[in-house]
Amino acid sequence: MKVLVLCALLAAAAVDSSSGDVSTAQKQHDINFLLFKVYEVHRDANLKQLGETFNPEADTSHYTDDGAAAHKLVKELKDGRLLEQKHWFSLFNNRQRAEALLLYDVLEHSKDWKTFVGNAAYFRDHVNEGEFVYALYAAVIHSSLTEDIVLPPLYEVTPHLFTNGEVIEKAYRAKMTQTPGKFKSDFTGSKSNPEQRVAYFGEDIGMNTHHVTWHLEFPFWWDDAHEGHHLDRKGENFFWVHHQLTVRFDAERLSNLLNPVDELYWDKPITEGFAPHTTYKYGGYFPSRPDNKEFSDVEGVAHIRDLVIYENRIRDAIAHGYVTAKDGSTIDIMNSHGIDVLGDIIESSTYSPNAGYYGSLHNTAHIVLGRQGDPQGKYDLPPGVLEHFETSTRDPAFFRLHKYMDNIFREHRDSLPPYTKEELLFPGVEIENFCTSGLLQTYFEDFEYSLINAVDDTADTEDVEISTYIPRLNHEDFTFNIDIDNHNDHEVLTTVRIFGWPHKDNNGLQYSFNDGRWNAIELDKFWIKLKPGENKIHRKSRDSSVTVPDIPEFHYLMDRTEEALSNGRKLDLHEYVSALGLPNRFLLPKGNNQGLKFKVVVALTDGEADAAVDDLHTNTKFNHYGYRGVYPDKRPHGYPLDRRVDDERIFHRLPNFKEIVVKLFHRD
């Protein structure tokens, strides 16, 4: 199908008649077509004209920074200092990141949609495509002009990063012969590689999207002074999102008769090699790493001893109970806020109180691991998969790296005193019964996505349907049922916190409560009001605040948007506005045919004491890691399982805590 939209025909529908503002549908239309065939010329007539005629420097009154960012970016462009088009882009490349953030600043400082979309259309024609995509995604996520916009799935915008090279080649052949094609994608490796058993987790395109979306919402480059607001508990969120990925990966490994992932050691070989089987759109194949690779220093990035020094300094800070700030002052971390400070240091983000001393352990380690295939740059290879947030979970070494960092975080959390029974009680509230209904069963099903944007063409070439499909883990719907007695004579607000972990380890030994709670997977968290007396709660798995639905396919977004514009109706895509969460298919670990024993616990805590924002019981979706910089729960992530448990009897005697053991089945 040839795509060339004449927006003038839809101009009447593009403006909200009551306010004169640009409609959400028109904004969604513009974003759709800015990202559609991003390596090709504009396929929208109005955007094409804007790209040719818009002058970013013409009227600086339309910028909140008086056009400073626009002037700077245009000067870089005119001086020929920007990265060329048709070239790979990596956020971990300092110069490339700086260029992408210059464009982000231009968009973020645009006061109105005309300026925003004009800049986007103009710079789409002039900057590197990867830098453009990153800047536009970041701007849409953080700009007040785009609060209701749904970004298309990255795996359909830049399919090369998510799809095996062999399938991309088939897509090109289908395009050249004008023959529709639907091709099967396989996970990397073969059955002789044990890691292949869990490739469905790290290589899941929804998992990849979850990881990159979190890093877009909470970027390490975020500067409060520059952006105008603070990202609440960013360091703690960094810990929690990666901790949850790590413990979920271990649960998948136990489901497939594999040992939990071992942490990374700088003085030992990386036992698992990795061959990505993916290729850049421009720049060749992603580098491979052989088995049993000894760590090498990476030219121009870091020596291995530097990473060891940074690790030792961080561990010393944990042992002493404080970190040393850049000005020599000390910051106490022997409290619930300490994990937030450590997260900022370990990542490290601009929030780090002393990046010069504590380094950037996480970000540097990603580059070092990604370059182990060519550490000295002898072969001028492009960046590895670990140098892109979109692709890094595909490499099993990602989970080894984060197990290593997770153990540093645990060292800190275990140094804090356990909660007392009095701190954990919710007076007057008692759980009478807790169970699940519906079979807890997982299965694989094929998931199809478009490869139209993967292949080159011209505006005069008809599109043919080209797609790929790959098996993805899913589970049957189920429900948590909780019977609660509120013995108070008044209504109370409660936070319902549900966690689960494998009942036994890889040796068949039951986890102690203390080890189990560290391996706990967060299954749901929501707020509800309890009336005096008996309350029955039925919480469906699909409503979990931990997960989000798959982003609609590009074609669906475009069809819905054009339909709204042509009919003059309001575009409603609110359920997809945030992609910040795990795919809802991944709420449960895979389990096995016999039924993997899984402990599930529920804790009720005082919602009034927990609340950081109003009306939590009516607004829980999209708030799992905070939405647009605001986190709704005052308690630490993982509460009340976030601190060590020296005596599990305290939990067993709490009326507001209940645990059960269920079985997770997998249907072949």
C-alpha positions in Angstrom: 0.0 0.0 0.0 1.4 3.4 -1.0 1.4 5.8 2.0 1.2 9.5 1.3 -1.2 11.3 3.5 -2.6 14.7 2.4 -3.2 16.3 5.7 -4.9 19.4 4.3 -8.0 17.2 3.8 -8.1 16.5 7.5 -7.3 20.0 8.8 -10.8 20.6 10.2 -10.5 17.5 12.4 -7.0 18.4 13.5 -8.1 21.3 15.7 -10.2 21.0 18.9 -13.1 23.4 18.1 -13.6 24.3 21.7 -10.0 25.5 22.5 -8.3 26.0 19.2 -5.6 23.6 20.4 -4.2 20.9 18.1 -6.1 17.7 18.7 -4.6 14.6 20.2 -5.4 12.7 17.0 -3.4 15.2 14.9 -0.5 15.0 17.3 -0.7 11.2 17.2 -0.8 11.4 13.4 2.3 13.5 13.3 4.3 11.2 15.6 3.2 8.2 13.7 4.5 9.5 10.4 7.6 11.0 11.8 8.6 7.5 12.9 7.2 5.6 9.9 10.0 4.5 7.5 12.3 6.7 9.5 15.3 5.9 7.3 13.3 7.1 4.2 11.9 10.4 3.0 8.7 11.8 4.7 5.6 9.9 3.7 3.3 12.6 4.9 2.7 15.7 2.6 2.5 18.3 5.4 5.5 16.9 7.3 7.5 16.8 4.1 6.7 20.5 3.4 7.5 21.3 7.0 10.8 19.6 6.7 11.7 21.6 3.7 10.5 25.0 4.9 10.6 25.2 8.7 13.4 27.4 10.1 14.2 26.4 13.7 15.8 29.9 14.4 13.1 32.1 12.8 11.1 32.9 15.9 12.8 32.2 19.2 9.8 33.4 21.2 8.4 29.9 20.7 11.0 28.4 22.9 11.3 28.3 26.7 15.1 28.8 26.4 14.9 31.6 23.9 16.1 29.3 21.2 19.5 28.5 22.7 19.3 24.8 22.0 18.0 25.4 18.4 20.8 27.9 17.7 23.4 25.4 19.0 22.1 22.4 17.0 21.8 24.4 13.8 25.3 25.7 14.2 26.6 22.1 14.7 24.7 21.1 11.6 26.0 23.9 9.4 29.6 23.3 10.6 29.3 19.6 9.6 30.0 18.3 13.0 26.9 16.0 13.4 27.0 12.3 12.9 26.1 11.3 9.4 22.9 9.6 8.4 22.9 5.9 7.6 25.2 5.1 10.5 24.7 3.2 13.8 23.9 5.1 17.0 24.6 4.2 20.6 23.6 6.1 23.7 26.8 5.0 25.4 28.8 6.9 22.8 29.4 10.3 24.5 29.4 12.4 21.3 26.4 10.7 19.8 24.5 11.0 23.0 25.3 14.7 23.2 24.0 15.2 19.7 20.7 13.3 20.4 20.2 15.3 23.6 20.7 18.6 21.7 17.7 17.6 19.5 15.8 16.5 22.6 16.5 19.9 24.1 15.1 21.7 21.0 11.9 19.6 21.2 11.6 19.8 25.0 11.9 23.6 24.9 9.3 24.1 22.2 6.3 26.0 23.7 3.7 24.8 21.2 2.9 21.9 18.8 3.7 23.9 15.7 7.2 24.5 16.9 7.6 20.9 18.2 6.5 19.2 15.0 8.2 21.7 12.8 11.6 21.0 14.5 10.9 17.3 14.4 10.1 17.3 10.7 13.1 19.5 9.8 15.7 17.7 11.8 14.4 14.3 10.7 15.8 15.2 7.3 19.2 16.3 8.7 20.3 14.3 11.7 21.3 10.7 12.2 18.2 8.5 12.2 19.1 6.7 15.5 19.7 10.0 17.2 16.4 11.3 15.9 14.4 8.3 17.1 16.0 8.5 20.6 15.5 12.2 20.9 11.9 12.0 19.7 11.0 9.1 22.0 12.5 10.9 25.0 10.8 14.2 24.1 7.4 12.6 23.7 7.8 10.8 27.1 8.8 13.9 29.0 7.1 16.8 27.1 3.9 18.4 28.5 2.7 18.7 24.8 2.5 15.0 24.3 0.9 13.6 27.5 -1.7 11.5 25.6 0.5 10.3 22.8 1.2 6.6 22.3 4.6 5.8 20.9 4.7 3.1 18.3 6.6 -0.1 19.3 10.3 0.3 18.8 10.5 -3.2 17.4 8.5 -2.0 14.4 10.2 1.4 14.1 13.8 -0.1 14.2 13.2 -3.8 13.6 16.9 -4.6 13.0 17.6 -4.3 16.7 15.0 -6.9 17.6 15.0 -9.3 14.7 17.4 -12.0 13.5 19.5 -11.0 10.5 18.4 -14.1 8.6 14.8 -12.9 8.8 15.7 -9.4 7.7 17.3 -10.8 4.6 14.1 -12.7 3.8 12.2 -9.5 4.3 14.4 -7.7 1.7 13.9 -10.5 -0.8 10.1 -10.3 -0.3 10.3 -6.6 -0.9 12.4 -6.9 -4.0 10.1 -9.4 -5.5 7.0 -7.7 -4.3 5.9 -10.9 -2.7 4.1 -10.8 0.7 6.0 -12.8 3.4 5.5 -14.0 6.9 8.7 -15.4 8.4 9.4 -17.4 11.5 12.0 -16.0 13.9 14.1 -18.2 16.1 15.9 -17.5 19.3 19.7 -17.3 19.2 21.8 -20.4 19.8 20.9 -24.1 19.5 19.7 -26.8 21.8 23.3 -27.7 22.6 23.5 -24.4 24.5 21.7 -24.7 27.9 21.1 -20.9 27.8 18.8 -21.5 24.9 16.2 -22.8 27.3 15.6 -19.3 28.7 16.3 -17.3 25.6 12.5 -16.7 25.4 12.9 -14.4 28.4 15.9 -12.2 27.5 15.1 -12.0 23.8 11.4 -11.3 24.2 10.6 -8.1 22.3 8.2 -7.0 25.1 11.0 -7.5 27.6 13.4 -5.5 25.4 10.7 -2.7 25.2 10.2 -2.7 28.9 13.9 -2.3 29.6 14.5 0.5 27.1 11.3 2.3 28.1 12.4 2.4 31.8 15.7 3.9 30.7 13.9 6.5 28.6 11.6 7.4 31.6 14.5 7.6 34.0 17.6 8.5 31.8 21.0 8.6 33.5 21.6 12.0 31.8 18.7 13.7 33.4 19.7 17.0 35.0 17.1 18.6 37.3 18.4 22.1 36.8 18.2 21.8 33.1 14.9 19.8 32.9 13.0 21.8 35.6 11.9 18.9 37.9 13.2 16.0 39.9 12.7 12.3 39.0 11.4 10.9 42.3 13.5 8.0 43.7 15.3 7.4 40.5 18.2 5.5 42.1 15.9 3.2 44.0 13.9 2.6 40.8 17.1 1.7 39.0 17.8 -0.9 41.7 14.3 -2.3 41.7 13.6 -2.7 38.0 16.9 -4.6 37.5 16.5 -6.6 40.7 13.1 -7.7 39.4 14.5 -8.7 36.1 17.2 -10.7 37.8 14.9 -12.6 40.2 12.5 -13.3 37.4 15.3 -14.6 35.2 16.3 -17.0 38.1 12.7 -18.2 38.4 12.7 -18.9 34.6 15.9 -20.8 35.0 14.5 -22.9 37.8 11.5 -23.6 35.6 13.9 -25.0 33.0 16.1 -27.1 35.3 19.0 -24.5 35.3 20.9 -23.1 38.2 20.3 -19.5 39.2 22.5 -17.2 37.2 25.9 -16.7 38.7 27.3 -13.2 39.3 30.0 -11.7 37.1 33.6 -11.7 38.4 36.2 -9.3 36.9 39.0 -11.8 37.6 37.3 -14.8 36.0 36.3 -15.7 32.5 32.9 -14.9 31.0 31.9 -18.6 30.6 28.9 -18.0 28.3 29.6 -16.6 24.9 27.0 -15.0 22.8 26.2 -14.7 19.1 23.5 -12.1 18.6 22.4 -13.0 15.0 21.2 -9.5 14.6 22.5 -6.7 12.3 22.5 -3.0 12.3 20.5 -1.3 9.6 23.8 0.3 8.6 27.1 -0.8 10.1 27.2 -4.6 9.9 26.5 -7.4 12.3 26.5 -7.0 16.1 29.8 -8.4 17.4 29.9 -11.9 19.0 31.8 -13.0 22.1 33.4 -16.5 22.4 33.0 -18.8 25.4 35.3 -18.4 28.4 36.5 -15.0 27.4 38.9 -13.4 29.9 38.1 -9.8 30.6 40.3 -7.3 28.7 40.8 -3.6 29.2 38.8 -1.6 26.7 40.7 1.0 24.7 39.5 4.5 25.5 36.8 3.3 28.0 38.2 1.7 31.1 40.7 -0.6 32.7 39.3 -3.6 34.5 41.2 -2.5 37.6 39.1 0.8 37.5 35.9 -1.2 37.9 37.3 -3.1 40.8 38.4 0.1 42.5 34.9 1.6 42.0 33.3 -1.5 43.4 35.6 -1.5 46.5 34.8 2.1 47.2 31.1 1.4 47.0 31.4 -1.6 49.3 33.4 0.5 51.7 30.6 3.1 51.8 28.1 0.4 52.6 30.3 -0.9 55.4 30.7 2.6 56.9 27.1 3.5 56.4 27.7 6.7 54.5 28.9 8.0 51.2 31.2 10.9 50.7 29.9 13.7 48.5 32.0 15.7 46.1 32.3 18.6 48.6 33.7 16.2 51.3 30.4 16.0 53.3 28.9 12.7 54.2 25.5 11.3 53.3 23.9 8.8 55.7 22.7 5.6 53.9 21.7 3.6 57.0 18.0 4.2 56.2 15.4 3.5 53.6 16.6 6.4 51.5 20.1 4.9 51.3 19.2 2.5 48.5 18.2 5.6 46.4 21.6 7.1 46.9 23.4 3.9 46.1 21.3 3.4 42.9 22.4 6.9 41.7 26.0 6.0 42.4 26.1 2.6 40.9 24.3 3.5 37.7 25.8 6.3 37.8 23.4 9.1 36.9 23.8 12.9 37.1 22.2 12.4 40.6 25.4 10.7 41.9 26.8 12.8 44.8 30.4 12.0 43.7 30.7 10.4 40.3 34.4 11.3 40.2 35.1 9.1 43.2 32.6 6.3 42.9 32.7 6.1 39.1 30.0 4.8 36.8 30.0 1.1 37.5 26.9 0.1 35.6 27.2 2.2 32.5 31.0 1.5 32.2 30.4 -2.2 32.7 27.9 -2.3 29.9 30.4 -0.8 27.5 33.2 -3.0 28.7 31.1 -6.2 28.3 29.8 -5.1 24.9 33.4 -4.5 23.6 34.9 -7.8 24.7 34.7 -9.1 21.1 37.1 -6.4 20.0 38.4 -4.6 23.2 41.3 -2.8 21.4 39.2 -1.7 18.5 41.5 -3.6 16.1 38.7 -4.6 13.8 36.6 -1.4 14.1 33.5 -3.3 15.0 30.3 -1.5 15.9 28.9 -1.6 19.5 27.8 -4.8 21.0 24.3 -5.6 22.2 25.1 -4.5 25.7 25.7 -1.0 24.5 22.0 -0.6 23.6 19.2 -0.7 26.1 16.9 -2.1 23.4 19.1 -5.2 22.9 21.1 -5.7 26.1 18.8 -8.3 27.8 19.4 -10.6 24.8 22.9 -11.4 26.1 22.9 -13.8 29.2 25.9 -11.8 30.5 23.4 -8.9 31.1 21.9 -11.0 33.9 25.3 -12.0 35.3 26.2 -8.3 35.4 23.0 -7.4 37.2 23.3 -10.3 39.7 26.7 -8.9 40.5 25.2 -5.4 41.2 22.2 -6.9 42.9 24.5 -8.6 45.5 26.0 -5.2 46.2 22.6 -3.7 46.8 21.7 -6.7 49.0 24.8 -6.0 51.1 23.3 -2.6 51.9 19.8 -3.7 52.5 20.9 -6.5 54.8 22.8 -4.0 56.9 19.6 -2.3 57.9 17.8 -3.5 61.0 14.8 -5.8 60.5 11.3 -4.5 60.9 9.6 -5.1 64.3 6.2 -6.6 64.6 4.8 -3.2 65.7 6.1 -1.6 62.5 4.5 -4.3 60.3 1.1 -4.4 62.0 -2.0 -2.7 60.4 -4.2 -2.3 63.5 -7.7 -3.6 63.1 -7.2 -5.3 59.7 -7.0 -9.1 59.4 -6.7 -11.4 56.4 -9.2 -14.3 56.9 -8.4 -16.2 53.6 -6.2 -15.9 50.6 -6.3 -18.0 47.5 -6.2 -18.0 43.7 -8.9 -19.1 41.3 -8.2 -20.2 37.7 -5.5 -22.5 36.6 -2.0 -21.0 37.0 -0.8 -22.2 33.6 1.6 -20.8 31.1 2.0 -21.6 27.4 3.8 -20.3 24.3 1.9 -18.5 21.5 3.1 -16.9 18.3 3.4 -13.1 18.3 3.5 -11.4 14.9 4.9 -7.9 14.1 5.6 -6.0 11.0 8.9 -5.7 9.1 7.7 -3.0 6.6 10.1 -0.5 8.2 13.0 -2.9 8.0 13.4 -2.7 4.2 14.4 0.2 1.9 12.1 1.5 -0.7 10.9 4.8 -2.3 7.7 6.7 -2.0 6.6 5.4 -5.4 7.0 1.7 -4.4 4.0 -0.2 -3.3 4.3 -1.8 0.2 3.7 -5.5 0.6 2.8 -7.2 3.8 6.1 -8.4 5.4 6.1 -9.7 9.0 7.7 -12.1 11.3 6.4 -14.2 14.2 8.1 -15.6 17.2 6.9 -17.7 20.2 6.3 -15.7 23.4 5.4 -16.8 26.9 1.8 -16.1 28.1 -0.4 -17.4 30.8 -4.1 -18.1 31.5 -6.0 -15.4 33.3 -6.4 -16.0 37.0 -7.6 -14.1 40.1 -6.3 -13.4 43.6 -9.1 -13.7 46.1 -8.6 -12.1 49.5 -11.1 -12.1 52.4 -10.5 -9.3 54.8 -12.0 -8.3 58.1 -11.8 -4.6 59.0 -12.4 -4.6 62.8 -12.3 -0.8 62.9 -15.5 1.2 63.1 -14.6 3.3 60.1 -13.4 2.9 56.5 -9.7 2.5 56.0 -7.4 2.7 53.0 -5.1 -0.2 52.5 -2.2 -1.0 50.2 -2.4 -4.6 48.9 1.1 -6.0 48.2 1.4 -9.4 46.5 4.7 -11.2 46.0 5.8 -14.7 45.0 9.0 -16.8 44.8 9.9 -20.4 43.9 9.3 -22.6 47.0 12.5 -24.6 46.5 15.9 -23.9 45.1 17.7 -25.7 42.3 18.8 -28.5 44.8 15.2 -29.1 45.9 15.7 -27.4 49.2 13.0 -25.1 50.5 14.1 -21.5 50.5 14.3 -19.9 54.0 11.9 -17.0 54.4 14.8 -14.6 54.3 16.3 -15.9 51.1 12.8 -16.3 49.6 11.8 -12.7 50.3 15.0 -11.5 48.5 14.0 -13.6 45.5 10.4 -12.3 45.6 8.8 -11.3 42.3 6.4 -8.4 42.7 3.0 -9.6 41.3 0.8 -6.7 42.1 0.3 -3.6 44.2 -2.9 -1.7 44.5 -4.9 0.5 46.8 -8.5 -0.2 48.0 -10.8 1.1 50.7 -12.1 -1.4 53.2 -15.5 -0.8 54.8 -16.0 -1.9 58.4 -16.6 -5.6 58.7 -16.1 -8.2 56.0 -14.5 -7.4 52.6 -14.0 -9.6 49.7 -11.4 -8.6 47.1 -11.1 -10.3 43.7 -8.1 -9.0 41.8 -7.7 -10.2 38.2 -4.2 -10.9 36.9 -4.8 -8.7 33.8 -5.3 -5.7 36.2 -1.8 -6.0 37.8 -0.1 -2.6 38.2 3.2 -4.4 37.6 2.4 -5.1 33.9 1.2 -3.3 30.8 -0.4 -4.6 27.6 1.7 -4.9 24.5 1.9 -1.6 22.6 -0.5 -1.7 19.6 1.2 -2.4 16.3 2.1 0.5 14.1 -0.7 -0.3 11.6 -3.3 -0.3 14.4 -2.2 3.1 15.7 -2.2 4.6 12.2 -5.7 3.2 11.4 -7.2 4.4 14.7 -5.7 7.8 14.3 -6.8 8.4 10.7 -10.3 7.1 11.6 -10.5 9.7 14.5 -9.3 12.5 12.2 -11.7 11.7 9.4 -14.7 11.3 11.6 -13.8 14.2 13.9 -13.9 12.0 17.0 -11.7 12.1 20.0 -8.8 9.6 19.9 -8.8 7.4 23.0 -5.7 5.2 23.5 -5.3 5.9 27.2 -4.6 2.2 28.2 -1.5 2.3 26.1 -0.1 5.7 27.1 2.6 4.2 29.3 4.7 1.3 28.3 6.5 1.4 31.7 6.0 -2.1 33.0 6.6 -5.7 32.2 4.6 -7.3 29.4 1.4 -8.6 30.9 2.3 -12.0 29.5 5.2 -12.2 31.9 3.4 -11.9 35.2 4.1 -15.6 36.0 7.3 -17.6 35.6 7.0 -20.4 33.1 6.7 -23.3 35.6 6.9 -26.8 34.4 4.7 -29.8 33.4 4.6 -31.2 36.9 3.8 -27.9 38.5 6.6 -25.7 40.0 5.8 -25.0 43.6 5.5 -21.3 44.1 5.0 -19.4 47.4 2.7 -16.4 47.2 2.3 -13.9 50.0 0.0 -10.9 50.5 0.6 -8.1 52.9 -1.9 -5.3 53.8 -0.4 -2.1 54.9 -1.8 1.3 56.0 -2.7 3.1 52.8 -3.0 6.5 54.5 0.5 6.2 55.9 1.8 4.8 52.5 0.3 7.4 50.2 2.5 10.0 48.5 -0.3 11.3 46.3 -4.1 11.6 46.7 -6.8 9.2 45.6 -4.6 6.2 45.2 -7.6 3.8 45.3 -8.9 5.4 42.0 -5.5 5.7 40.2 -3.1 2.8 40.4 -2.4 2.1 36.7 1.0 3.2 35.3 2.3 4.0 38.7 4.5 0.9 39.3 7.8 2.8 38.9 6.1 6.2 39.1 4.6 8.0 36.1 6.1 11.2 34.7 8.5 11.5 37.6 6.0 10.9 40.5 6.1 7.8 42.7 2.9 7.2 44.6 4.1 5.0 47.5 6.2 6.3 50.4 7.4 2.8 51.3 10.6 1.3 49.9 10.3 -1.0 46.8 9.6 -4.5 48.0 8.1 -3.4 51.4 7.6 -5.2 53.7 10.0 -7.8 52.3 12.8 -5.2 51.6 14.8 -5.8 54.9 16.4 -9.0 56.2 14.2 -11.3 58.3 16.0 -12.9 61.2 12.9 -14.5 62.7 10.2 -15.4 60.2 7.7 -16.1 63.0 7.1 -12.3 63.2 5.5 -12.5 59.7 3.6 -15.7 60.4 1.9 -14.0 63.4 0.8 -10.9 61.6 -3.0 -10.8 61.0 -2.4 -8.6 58.0 0.0 -11.1 56.3 -0.9 -14.4 54.6 1.1 -16.9 52.5 0.1 -19.9 50.4 1.9 -22.4 48.2 0.6 -22.9 44.6 1.8 -24.7 41.6 2.7 -23.1 38.2 2.0 -25.4 35.3 3.3 -25.1 31.8 1.4 -26.5 28.8 3.6 -27.7 26.0 
